[in-house]
Amino acid sequence: MGFRTPNTLAYLIGSLLWIAACHKSDETKPNRQVRAPSDSPSVQQSSSTLRDELLGEEVVIRDSAGLFDPGGYYLPDEAMLIDGTQLATVELWLANAYYGGVLHYDRPQVYVRPYVRLTFTTEAASATVRCEAPVVSSDTVAIHCSESPMGTIDIMGHFVSNAGSLPKSGLDLCRDGFGMDARIVVRRGNATLHDARHKLTCTAGD
């Protein structure tokens, strides 16, 4: 008992050296940070797309006095369907009061170019396109989309409020009773596919 052959001693010594080497290797490895599921780009992608795009927009910081900010999601009160494609939302963003981790209602960021995009849906998919808004004021709104799943789209109208008279200025105007009364014209080539007035109700979203 207790007798070790040369082969057995060599095996034991080799095993101890291997274990020591592995332990030393683990000590020299840097600590790895594990990303939480909520931080995964694939999880954040759908909810952060608009935020990421707005962060890339050119802005100026200005006094909020006299600023008219009707930013929000505008939903057609009645379905607008052309060849199986429906206009789902009109997004309009002019200013951002939250930046640097703090609310700045007195000096918001104002987008140099109003950010507008339209979302279209079919039974199988959805698509969002960036558009232009050459005019956005308290009494006039004009939106133009040169390309969309429907065709060329022009939205021309004005803002309305069921809560009373429409304010001439203010931030976060998108609330109950606020919306857009607009004529929407859809053209494809030389053909006019749609020309009618629509009421779109504004919601601030999440």
VENJOVEN-V64670 format. One record per backbone hydrogen bond with DSSP energy under -1.0 kcal/mol. CO is the residue of the C=O (numbers start at 0). NH is the residue of the N-H. Records with the same first field share a line. If there is no record, write none. Layout:
CO = NH + NH
This chain:
4 = 8
5 = 9
6 = 10
7 = 11
8 = 12
9 = 13
10 = 14
11 = 15
12 = 16
13 = 17
14 = 18
15 = 19
16 = 20
17 = 21
18 = 22
19 = 23
20 = 24
21 = 25
22 = 26
23 = 27
35 = 38
36 = 39
39 = 43
40 = 44
43 = 47
44 = 48
47 = 51
48 = 52
49 = 53
50 = 54
53 = 56
57 = 111
59 = 109
63 = 66
66 = 169
68 = 172
71 = 91
72 = 202
73 = 89
74 = 200
79 = 86
81 = 84
84 = 81
85 = 120
88 = 118
89 = 73
90 = 116
91 = 71
92 = 114
93 = 110
95 = 108
96 = 103
98 = 101
101 = 98
105 = 63
107 = 61
108 = 95
109 = 59
114 = 92
115 = 130
116 = 90
117 = 128
118 = 87 + 88
119 = 126
120 = 85
124 = 121
126 = 119
128 = 117
131 = 143
134 = 141
139 = 136
140 = 156
141 = 134
142 = 154
143 = 131
144 = 152
151 = 186
152 = 144
153 = 184
154 = 142
155 = 182
156 = 140
157 = 180
159 = 178
169 = 68
172 = 174
174 = 177
176 = 161
177 = 201
178 = 159
179 = 199
180 = 157
181 = 197
182 = 155
183 = 195
184 = 153
185 = 192 + 193
186 = 151
187 = 190
190 = 187
193 = 185
195 = 183
197 = 181
198 = 76
199 = 179
200 = 74
202 = 72
